Amino acid sequence: MKQTRRLSIGGEPVLCHTVDTLIVGSGAASLNAALQLYDRGRTDIAIVTDRWGGGTSNNAGSDKQTYYKLSLAGEHPDSPLDMARDLFSGGGMHGDIALCEAVNSVAAFFNLVGLGVPFPHDRYGVYAGYKTDHDPRRRATSAGPLTSHMMFEALGAAVRRRGIPIFDRHQVFSLLTEGEGEQKRVIGALALDTSRLEPGDLGLAVFGASDIVLGTGGPAGIYRTSVYPESQLGSTGMALAAGATAHNLTESQFGLASIKFRWNLSGSYQQVIPRYISTGEAGSGPREFLNPFFPDMTTLAGAIFRKGYQWPFDPRKVRNFGSSLIDVLVYRESVVLGRRVFLDFTRNPSGEGGIGAFSLDALDGEARSYLEKSGALFGAPIHRLEKMNRPAVDLYRDHGIDLAAEPLEIAVCAQHNNGGLRADIWWESNLRGLFPVGEVNGTHGVYRPGGSALNSGQVGGLRAALRIVARGGIPMEERRFVALATGPVRAWRESARRMLNGAGKGRRALEHELDVLRGRMTACASPVRRIEDVRAETDAAWRQVRDLEARAAGLDIEDLPFAFRCRDLCLTHALYLEAIREYLERGGRSRGSYLVPDPAGEPPCPGLGEEWRFKTASPGDFTEKRILEMGLDEKGIPRSTWMKIRPVPEVDSWFENVWREYREGRIFPEEDRDGE
């Protein structure tokens, strides 16, 4: 590090750390960015994180957590351009970003292999693949239920070996900037050192940096019904407050997950065909609530089976008794009717309601063939699961849940933010010097293949590092930095002291406010979105943003980090709702992972009321040809812009031309060469 010293900022001493590049967050995307920077000679860097290992990468998984990349096996040919077109065809994704993610997927994958992530290969070194959701090829691979955890472990160990400084227990809550408009850039960040929250400087730490890699994950904390790790909250709001533009905030992904222990229930958890039941709040009146909406047991069992590899809720897979009809019925049972929903692995589905008894011999061809090839065409769901995927059973047992003895409570949960901060092909935001990587970067579009987010995070870290190294640091003279930081530091101190010194309910009030905003998101920004609810709740969200600080008065000093996190989440959820309102008012229809009721549409299935009619989006719709960008102007007023989607570029791959442009540095933006 260049230096750590106490500076007088705003008339009071503050601990200030200066580096060339600051990496915020300790997930897999951030750690890869740090390694790529260090190994390319940008060694004056530091990682700052509120909790080492607390993010989604280290704490999330599924039955067979997927990493999506270019196919490296089999007789069917693949190419970066084919993969880019498949990513692009999911909608809401710029073609040049899709090409970057495809082309760089192999480099990112083999970097992980080299670090020791145990992706399986055969005796010849062939990395076999399988199909995942929204994937037309066999590009998926997996190191098991904890693939991203293994990535975190390998990347983290490599960071430790290089001696890259890590500021743990530091919660970054504000970005420092200079300039205006298109010339606005980041120059540093403010953080709370939660290990030294005490009167005086209140734990404030100031970081000065030429570039900032932001890898704080998606804003998981804005949802009540969520499968995100509880430690994953997000900090998108501070980037929005600093002037960063977001896009695709309408596009979150939802799916069935357990709620006592947060875990995705995809893959073999569904392919063994468990029994779906619901009960009253206290466990009374159990019933197999899916049965009345399916014509026979073969159709129901097939839908449950396909829920395994069609796990995310998708309105296109609702009609004709598709797998996503199950999500609609679980949502109706839990959110609308207020009942608790469970998966029961101890018994096969019954013929309750007259749809016919369950029989392995009566399964449709796909389900029967899969179970037969897996050696699991026998017994109850738990027996089939133990045969096909014993680690999936052990995982729950390790968390105090015995699937062989008790039902598993579930819900349709928020699982991933496909939208986020906008960035270019080098993963640089409209705020110069700010590089959002991982889930905080909204590159994923409307439909993404399962596992593409892990690839995107690794590619983003690589691309950001290449850009930062090529540009070189832009050191700032200390006196100028102090002058620019004085206003934000003073404003922070005043806000913190108002919350500490005021009379109020303190943390209890904040916990209530957080519960309110999470309930708001679950009610109207979840898998079912009704325009009248969104309009009312968006206005309520902005009122909450304005009033939050006053309601937080009376805090204890140790509650300051929680207060600033709540403020971040509050602003974030208001922008998300603003984007959803804009989308719906533009005539946006059901797509991605949400259903928009439409009286002029068709019902999902016989038996559901008129209020469930819907239409899916069509390629010719206004909203399908553009990406919605959202941000705040200089006065904090939300602004929206609909940008035309950029196609997959036609690439000149003639070697002599590529070599010449590379030698001359012409692969980077023109404005940077003009400034050299």
C-alpha positions in Angstrom: 0.0 0.0 0.0 1.2 3.5 -0.7 0.3 4.9 2.7 -1.9 4.8 5.8 -2.1 7.9 7.9 -4.3 10.2 9.8 -5.5 13.2 7.9 -7.6 16.2 9.1 -10.7 16.1 7.0 -13.5 18.4 7.9 -11.6 19.7 11.0 -11.3 16.2 12.6 -8.6 13.5 12.3 -9.6 10.5 10.1 -7.7 7.3 9.3 -7.0 7.4 5.6 -5.6 4.6 3.4 -4.4 5.2 -0.2 -4.1 2.6 -2.9 -4.0 2.4 -6.6 -7.0 0.1 -6.8 -9.6 -0.7 -4.1 -11.5 -4.0 -4.3 -14.8 -3.8 -2.4 -16.2 -7.2 -1.4 -14.7 -10.6 -0.9 -16.8 -12.8 -3.2 -15.5 -14.9 -6.1 -15.7 -12.0 -8.6 -13.8 -9.6 -6.4 -11.1 -12.1 -5.5 -10.5 -12.9 -9.1 -10.2 -9.2 -9.9 -7.6 -8.8 -7.2 -5.6 -11.8 -8.4 -5.8 -10.6 -12.1 -4.6 -7.2 -11.1 -1.8 -8.4 -8.9 -0.5 -10.9 -11.4 -0.4 -8.2 -14.0 1.8 -5.9 -11.9 -0.9 -3.8 -10.3 0.2 -4.7 -6.8 -0.7 -1.6 -4.9 -4.2 -2.9 -4.2 -6.3 -3.8 -1.2 -9.5 -5.7 -0.5 -12.1 -4.2 1.9 -15.0 -6.3 3.1 -17.5 -6.1 5.9 -17.1 -9.9 6.5 -14.6 -12.1 4.9 -16.5 -15.1 3.4 -19.9 -13.6 4.1 -21.1 -13.2 0.5 -23.2 -15.5 -1.7 -20.2 -17.2 -3.3 -19.1 -18.8 -0.1 -22.5 -19.6 1.2 -24.8 -20.6 -1.6 -25.3 -23.7 -3.8 -27.8 -26.1 -5.1 -28.0 -29.9 -5.7 -25.3 -29.6 -8.4 -24.3 -25.9 -8.6 -23.5 -25.1 -12.2 -20.7 -23.2 -13.9 -21.6 -22.2 -17.5 -18.9 -22.0 -20.1 -18.0 -22.7 -23.7 -18.4 -26.5 -24.4 -15.1 -28.3 -24.2 -16.3 -31.9 -24.9 -18.5 -34.0 -27.0 -18.9 -34.4 -30.8 -21.2 -31.4 -31.2 -19.2 -28.3 -32.2 -19.4 -25.0 -30.2 -17.9 -21.6 -30.7 -17.7 -18.3 -28.8 -20.0 -16.7 -31.4 -22.6 -19.5 -30.9 -22.4 -19.1 -27.2 -22.7 -15.3 -27.5 -25.8 -15.6 -29.6 -27.4 -18.0 -27.1 -26.7 -15.6 -24.2 -28.0 -12.7 -26.3 -31.1 -14.5 -27.4 -32.3 -14.5 -23.8 -33.3 -10.9 -24.2 -32.3 -7.7 -22.4 -28.6 -8.3 -22.9 -26.2 -6.3 -25.1 -24.5 -8.4 -27.8 -21.0 -7.1 -27.1 -21.3 -8.0 -23.4 -22.6 -11.5 -24.5 -19.6 -11.9 -26.8 -17.1 -10.9 -24.0 -18.7 -13.4 -21.6 -18.5 -16.2 -24.2 -15.0 -15.5 -25.5 -13.5 -15.2 -22.1 -15.3 -18.1 -20.5 -12.6 -20.6 -21.3 -9.8 -18.4 -19.8 -11.9 -17.8 -16.7 -12.7 -21.5 -16.3 -9.1 -22.7 -16.7 -7.9 -20.1 -14.3 -10.2 -21.7 -11.7 -8.9 -25.2 -12.7 -5.3 -24.0 -12.2 -6.2 -22.7 -8.8 -7.5 -26.1 -7.8 -11.2 -26.0 -8.2 -12.1 -29.7 -8.8 -14.2 -29.5 -12.0 -14.5 -33.1 -13.2 -12.7 -34.5 -16.3 -12.1 -37.9 -17.7 -8.9 -39.8 -18.1 -8.1 -37.9 -21.2 -8.6 -34.5 -19.7 -12.0 -33.9 -21.3 -14.3 -31.6 -19.2 -17.7 -33.2 -19.8 -20.8 -31.0 -19.8 -24.5 -31.2 -19.3 -27.5 -29.0 -20.2 -28.8 -26.5 -17.7 -31.9 -24.2 -17.8 -32.1 -21.9 -20.9 -29.1 -23.8 -22.4 -29.3 -25.3 -25.9 -25.9 -27.0 -25.6 -24.1 -29.1 -23.0 -22.0 -26.2 -21.7 -22.6 -26.6 -18.0 -20.2 -28.2 -15.5 -20.1 -28.5 -11.8 -17.8 -29.3 -8.9 -20.8 -30.4 -6.8 -23.4 -28.7 -4.5 -20.8 -26.1 -3.3 -19.1 -25.1 -6.6 -19.0 -21.4 -5.7 -17.8 -22.1 -2.2 -14.9 -24.1 -3.7 -14.2 -21.1 -6.0 -14.1 -18.8 -3.0 -11.8 -21.1 -1.2 -9.3 -21.4 -4.1 -9.4 -17.7 -5.0 -9.1 -16.7 -1.3 -6.1 -18.9 -0.7 -4.4 -17.5 -3.8 -5.1 -13.9 -2.5 -3.5 -14.9 0.9 -0.5 -16.4 -0.8 0.2 -13.1 -2.6 -0.1 -11.1 0.6 -2.8 -8.8 -0.8 -3.9 -6.6 2.1 -7.4 -7.3 3.4 -9.4 -4.8 5.5 -11.9 -7.1 7.1 -14.9 -5.8 9.2 -14.9 -2.7 7.1 -18.4 -1.8 5.7 -18.1 0.6 2.7 -21.2 2.8 2.7 -20.3 5.7 0.3 -18.3 6.4 -2.8 -16.3 9.6 -3.2 -16.4 11.2 -6.6 -15.2 14.3 -8.5 -16.5 16.0 -11.6 -19.9 16.0 -13.2 -21.8 14.3 -16.0 -19.8 12.1 -18.2 -16.6 13.2 -16.6 -17.6 12.1 -13.1 -15.3 9.6 -11.6 -14.6 7.8 -8.3 -11.7 8.8 -6.2 -12.3 6.7 -3.1 -14.8 5.5 -0.5 -15.9 5.9 3.1 -16.2 2.8 5.3 -17.1 2.0 8.9 -14.5 -0.1 10.7 -16.9 -2.1 12.8 -14.0 -3.3 15.1 -13.6 0.2 16.5 -17.0 1.8 16.7 -16.5 4.4 19.5 -17.1 8.1 20.2 -14.8 10.4 18.3 -14.3 9.3 14.7 -17.1 6.7 15.0 -15.0 4.1 13.3 -14.8 6.1 10.0 -12.1 5.0 7.6 -11.4 6.8 4.3 -9.9 5.1 1.3 -8.4 7.0 -1.6 -8.1 5.1 -4.9 -7.7 5.7 -8.6 -10.0 2.8 -9.4 -12.6 0.8 -7.5 -13.7 -2.7 -8.2 -17.2 -3.1 -6.7 -18.1 -6.8 -6.0 -20.7 -6.5 -3.2 -23.3 -8.8 -4.8 -26.9 -8.2 -5.6 -29.2 -6.4 -3.2 -30.5 -9.6 -1.5 -31.5 -7.7 1.5 -34.5 -6.1 -0.2 -36.5 -9.3 -0.2 -38.4 -11.0 2.7 -38.8 -14.4 0.9 -35.3 -15.1 -0.1 -32.9 -18.0 -0.7 -29.9 -15.7 -0.5 -27.5 -16.4 2.5 -28.7 -14.2 5.4 -25.2 -12.6 5.4 -25.7 -11.3 1.8 -27.4 -7.9 1.8 -25.8 -5.9 -1.0 -24.8 -2.2 -1.4 -26.1 -1.2 -4.8 -27.6 2.0 -3.3 -24.3 3.7 -2.6 -23.4 3.4 -6.3 -26.8 4.7 -7.3 -26.4 7.6 -4.9 -23.0 8.4 -6.3 -24.4 8.7 -9.8 -24.0 5.2 -11.3 -26.6 4.1 -13.8 -28.4 0.8 -13.4 -30.3 -1.3 -16.0 -32.6 -4.2 -16.1 -33.7 -3.7 -12.5 -37.0 -5.3 -13.4 -35.2 -8.7 -13.9 -34.9 -10.7 -10.8 -35.0 -14.5 -10.7 -37.2 -16.5 -8.5 -37.5 -20.2 -7.7 -38.5 -22.8 -5.2 -36.3 -23.0 -2.1 -36.3 -24.1 1.5 -36.7 -21.4 4.0 -35.6 -22.8 7.4 -32.2 -23.5 5.8 -31.9 -21.4 2.7 -31.2 -23.6 -0.3 -32.3 -23.9 -3.9 -34.5 -26.9 -4.5 -33.5 -27.7 -8.1 -32.1 -30.7 -9.9 -32.4 -34.0 -8.1 -34.6 -32.6 -5.3 -37.3 -32.3 -7.9 -36.3 -35.1 -10.2 -37.1 -37.7 -7.5 -40.7 -36.4 -7.6 -41.4 -35.5 -3.9 -44.9 -34.9 -2.6 -46.1 -31.3 -2.4 -48.4 -30.5 0.6 -49.7 -27.5 2.4 -51.0 -26.9 5.9 -52.5 -24.2 8.1 -50.2 -22.0 10.2 -50.0 -24.6 13.0 -49.7 -27.6 10.7 -53.4 -28.4 10.5 -55.3 -29.7 7.5 -52.5 -31.1 5.3 -53.5 -31.4 1.6 -51.8 -32.1 -1.7 -52.8 -28.8 -3.2 -51.3 -29.4 -6.7 -53.7 -32.3 -7.5 -56.9 -30.3 -8.4 -55.0 -28.3 -11.1 -53.6 -31.3 -13.0 -55.6 -33.8 -15.2 -53.8 -36.9 -14.0 -50.8 -38.2 -12.0 -48.6 -38.7 -15.0 -48.9 -35.1 -16.0 -48.3 -33.9 -12.4 -45.3 -36.2 -11.8 -43.8 -35.0 -15.1 -44.1 -31.4 -14.2 -42.5 -32.0 -10.8 -39.7 -33.9 -12.5 -39.0 -31.2 -15.0 -39.0 -28.6 -12.2 -35.5 -30.0 -11.5 -33.8 -28.6 -14.7 -36.4 -25.9 -15.4 -36.0 -24.6 -11.9 -36.4 -20.8 -12.2 -40.0 -19.6 -12.5 -40.7 -18.9 -16.1 -44.2 -17.7 -17.3 -43.5 -19.4 -20.7 -43.5 -22.8 -18.9 -46.9 -22.3 -17.0 -49.5 -23.2 -19.6 -50.2 -26.8 -20.7 -49.4 -28.0 -17.2 -45.8 -26.9 -17.5 -43.2 -27.0 -14.6 -43.7 -23.4 -13.7 -47.4 -23.9 -13.0 -46.0 -25.4 -9.8 -44.4 -22.1 -8.8 -47.7 -20.3 -9.5 -49.6 -22.7 -7.3 -47.0 -22.6 -4.5 -47.2 -18.7 -4.6 -51.0 -18.8 -4.5 -51.0 -21.3 -1.6 -48.5 -19.4 0.5 -48.9 -15.7 -0.3 -52.5 -15.5 -1.3 -54.1 -18.2 0.9 -51.6 -17.8 3.8 -50.8 -21.5 4.1 -47.4 -23.2 4.7 -46.0 -25.3 1.9 -43.8 -28.3 2.2 -42.0 -30.9 0.2 -42.4 -34.4 1.6 -39.7 -36.9 0.6 -41.0 -39.7 2.7 -43.9 -40.6 0.6 -44.8 -40.6 -3.1 -47.6 -38.3 -4.3 -51.0 -39.7 -3.8 -54.1 -39.8 -6.0 -55.9 -37.4 -3.6 -58.6 -35.7 -5.6 -59.1 -38.5 -8.1 -56.2 -37.9 -10.4 -54.9 -41.5 -10.1 -52.3 -43.2 -7.9 -48.6 -42.6 -8.3 -46.8 -45.3 -10.2 -43.2 -45.4 -11.4 -44.4 -47.5 -14.3 -46.9 -44.7 -15.3 -44.3 -41.9 -15.5 -43.9 -40.2 -18.8 -41.0 -41.3 -21.0 -38.5 -38.6 -20.0 -38.9 -39.0 -16.3 -39.0 -42.7 -16.3 -35.9 -42.9 -18.5 -33.9 -40.5 -16.4 -34.7 -42.4 -13.1 -34.0 -45.7 -14.7 -30.6 -44.6 -16.1 -29.8 -43.2 -12.6 -30.6 -46.6 -11.0 -33.4 -44.9 -9.0 -36.6 -46.4 -10.4 -37.8 -47.6 -7.0 -39.1 -46.7 -3.5 -40.1 -43.4 -2.1 -38.6 -40.0 -3.1 -36.0 -40.1 -0.2 -34.8 -43.5 -1.5 -34.4 -42.2 -5.0 -32.6 -39.1 -3.7 -30.2 -41.1 -1.6 -29.4 -43.2 -4.7 -29.0 -40.3 -7.1 -27.4 -37.6 -4.9 -26.5 -38.6 -1.4 -24.7 -35.3 -0.7 -28.0 -33.5 -1.3 -29.5 -35.4 1.6 -26.4 -35.0 3.8 -26.4 -31.3 3.2 -29.8 -30.9 4.9 -28.8 -33.3 7.7 -25.7 -31.2 8.4 -28.1 -28.3 9.0 -30.4 -30.2 11.3 -33.0 -31.3 8.8 -33.6 -35.0 8.2 -35.4 -35.4 4.8 -36.1 -39.0 5.7 -38.2 -38.0 8.7 -39.7 -34.6 8.3 -41.3 -32.4 5.5 -39.2 -29.5 4.2 -40.9 -26.0 4.3 -40.5 -24.1 1.0 -41.5 -20.9 -0.8 -41.0 -19.2 -4.1 -37.9 -17.2 -3.2 -35.8 -14.4 -4.7 -32.6 -16.1 -5.9 -30.7 -13.8 -8.2 -30.7 -10.2 -9.6 -30.3 -10.4 -13.3 -30.2 -6.6 -13.5 -27.8 -4.3 -11.7 -25.3 -1.5 -12.4 -24.7 -0.8 -16.1 -21.1 -1.3 -17.4 -19.3 -1.4 -20.7 -17.3 -4.3 -22.3 -14.5 -3.7 -19.8 -17.0 -3.8 -16.9 -16.6 -0.1 -16.2 -19.6 1.9 -15.0 -20.6 5.3 -16.4 -18.7 6.5 -13.3 -15.2 6.4 -14.6 -13.0 4.2 -12.5 -15.8 2.2 -11.0 -15.9 -1.4 -12.1 -18.9 -3.4 -10.9 -18.3 -7.2 -11.1 -20.4 -10.2 -10.2 -24.1 -9.9 -9.4 -24.0 -6.2 -8.7 -23.3 -5.8 -12.4 -26.5 -6.3 -14.4 -25.2 -8.1 -17.4 -27.4 -11.1 -17.3 -30.5 -10.0 -19.3 -34.0 -11.5 -19.0 -33.3 -15.2 -19.4 -29.8 -16.6 -18.6 -28.5 -20.1 -18.7 -28.1 -21.6 -15.2 -24.5 -21.0 -14.0 -23.8 -18.1 -16.4 -23.6 -15.8 -13.4 -20.6 -17.6 -12.0 -18.9 -17.3 -15.4 -19.9 -13.6 -15.7 -18.4 -12.8 -12.4 -15.0 -14.4 -13.3 -15.0 -12.8 -16.7 -15.9 -9.4 -15.2 -12.9 -9.6 -12.8 -10.6 -10.4 -15.7 -11.9 -7.7 -18.0 -11.8 -5.0 -15.3 -8.2 -5.9 -14.4 -7.1 -5.7 -18.0 -8.7 -2.2 -18.3 -7.3 -0.9 -15.1 -3.8 -2.1 -15.8 -3.8 -0.7 -19.3 -5.0 2.7 -18.2 -2.5 3.1 -15.3 -3.2 4.9 -12.0 -4.2 8.5 -11.8 -2.7 9.6 -8.5 -4.3 12.5 -6.7 -2.4 15.1 -4.7 -3.3 14.8 -1.0 -4.5 18.4 -0.6 -6.9 18.0 -3.4 -8.2 14.7 -2.1 -8.8 16.2 1.3 -10.7 19.1 -0.2 -13.0 16.8 -2.2 -13.6 14.4 0.7 -14.4 17.1 3.3 -18.0 17.7 2.3 -19.0 14.0 2.2 -17.2 13.3 5.5 -18.9 16.2 7.2 -22.3 15.1 5.9 -21.7 11.6 7.1 -20.7 12.8 10.6 -23.8 15.0 10.8 -26.1 12.2 9.7 -24.5 9.7 12.2 -24.7 12.1 15.1 -28.3 12.9 14.4 -29.2 9.3 14.5 -27.1 8.7 17.7 -28.3 11.7 19.6 -32.0 11.9 18.7 -34.8 10.5 20.7 -36.5 7.6 19.2 -36.8 3.8 19.1 -33.4 3.3 17.4 -32.7 -0.1 16.1 -36.2 -1.4 16.7 -37.5 1.3 14.4 -35.0 0.4 11.7 -35.8 -3.3 12.0 -39.5 -2.4 11.4 -38.6 -0.2 8.4 -36.5 -3.0 6.9 -39.4 -5.4 7.4 -41.8 -3.0 5.7 -39.6 -2.6 2.6 -39.0 -6.3 2.4 -42.7 -7.0 2.7 -43.3 -4.4 0.0 -40.9 -6.1 -2.4 -42.3 -9.6 -1.8 -45.9 -8.3 -2.2 -45.5 -6.4 -5.5 -42.0 -7.0 -7.0 -42.0 -10.8 -6.7 -43.1 -13.4 -9.2 -46.5 -11.8 -9.5 -46.6 -8.0 -10.3 -49.9 -6.0 -10.5 -49.6 -2.5 -11.8 -52.0 -0.9 -9.2 -50.0 -2.4 -6.3 -46.7 -1.3 -7.8 -47.9 2.3 -8.3 -49.0 2.6 -4.7 -46.0 1.0 -3.2 -43.5 2.9 -5.3 -44.8 6.2 -3.9 -44.7 4.7 -0.4 -41.1 3.6 -1.0 -39.9 7.1 -1.8 -41.7 8.4 1.3 -39.8 5.9 3.3 -36.5 7.0 1.7 -37.2 10.6 2.8 -38.2 9.7 6.4 -35.8 6.9 7.2 -33.1 8.8 9.0 -35.5 10.6 11.3 -37.1 7.3 12.2 -33.7 5.9 13.1 -33.0 8.4 15.8 -31.9 7.0 19.2 -29.4 4.5 17.8 -26.6 3.0 19.9 -23.2 3.4 18.3 -22.9 -0.3 17.5 -26.0 0.1 15.3 -24.5 2.6 12.9 -23.5 -0.1 10.3 -27.0 -1.5 10.4 -28.4 2.0 9.9 -26.3 2.8 6.9 -27.1 -0.6 5.4 -30.8 0.0 5.8 -30.5 3.4 4.1 -28.7 1.7 1.2 -31.4 -1.0 0.9 -34.2 1.6 1.2 -32.9 3.6 -1.7 -32.2 0.5 -3.8 -35.7 -0.9 -3.3 -37.2 2.4 -4.4 -35.3 2.4 -7.6 -36.2 -1.2 -8.3 -39.9 -0.4 -7.8 -39.5 2.7 -10.0 -38.1 0.5 -12.8 -40.9 -2.0 -12.4 -43.5 0.8 -12.6 -41.9 2.2 -15.7 -41.9 -1.2 -17.3 -45.5 -2.0 -16.6 -46.7 1.5 -17.6 -44.9 1.0 -21.0 -47.1 -2.1 -21.5 -44.5 -4.6 -20.3 -45.9 -8.1 -20.0 -45.0 -11.4 -18.4 -41.4 -12.5 -19.0 -38.2 -13.6 -17.3 -39.2 -14.8 -13.8 -42.4 -12.9 -13.2 -46.1 -12.9 -14.2 -48.1 -9.8 -15.0 -51.8 -10.4 -14.7 -53.8 -9.2 -17.7 -57.6 -9.6 -18.0 -57.2 -9.9 -21.8 -54.9 -12.9 -21.4 -55.4 -16.6 -20.9 -55.6 -18.4 -17.6 -52.6 -20.5 -16.5 -54.8 -23.6 -16.2 -58.4 -24.6 -15.6 -59.5 -24.0 -12.1 -57.6 -20.8 -11.4 -59.6 -17.6 -11.2 -59.9 -14.8 -13.8 -57.4 -12.8 -11.8 -54.6 -15.1 -13.0 -55.0 -14.5 -16.7 -51.8 -13.3 -18.3 -49.9 -12.7 -21.6 -46.3 -13.3 -22.3 -44.1 -10.7 -23.9 -43.6 -10.8 -27.7 -40.4 -9.9 -29.6 -42.1 -6.9 -31.2 -43.0 -5.3 -27.9 -41.5 -1.9 -27.2 -39.9 -3.3 -24.0 -38.3 -6.3 -25.8 -36.3 -4.1 -28.2 -34.8 -1.9 -25.5 -33.1 -2.1 -22.1 -34.5 0.2 -19.3 -31.8 2.2 -17.6 -32.4 3.9 -14.2 -30.5 6.4 -12.2 -30.7 9.5 -10.1 -30.0 13.0 -11.3 -28.0 15.6 -9.3 -31.0 16.4 -7.2 -31.7 12.7 -6.4 -34.7 12.5 -8.7 -35.1 9.2 -10.5 -34.6 9.2 -14.3 -35.3 6.5 -16.8 -34.0 5.9 -20.3 -34.9 3.1 -22.8 -31.8 2.1 -24.7 -31.9 0.1 -27.9 -30.2 -3.3 -27.4 -26.8 -3.5 -29.1 -26.5 -6.6 -31.4 -23.7 -9.2 -31.2 -20.9 -7.4 -33.1 -19.3 -8.7 -36.3 -15.7 -9.4 -35.4 -12.7 -9.0 -37.7 -10.7 -12.0 -36.7 -8.0 -11.6 -39.4 -4.9 -12.1 -37.3 -2.7 -9.4 -38.8 -5.4 -6.8 -38.1 -6.0 -8.0 -34.5 -2.3 -8.1 -33.8 -1.7 -4.5 -35.1 -4.6 -3.1 -33.0 -3.4 -5.0 -29.9 0.2 -3.6 -30.3 -1.1 -0.1 -30.8 -3.4 -0.2 -27.8 -6.5 0.3 -30.0 -8.5 -2.3 -28.2 -9.3 0.2 -25.5 -11.6 3.3 -25.6 -10.6 6.1 -27.9 -10.9 8.8 -25.2 -8.1 7.2 -23.1 -5.6 7.3 -26.0 -6.5 10.9 -26.6 -5.5 11.7 -23.0 -2.1 10.0 -23.1 
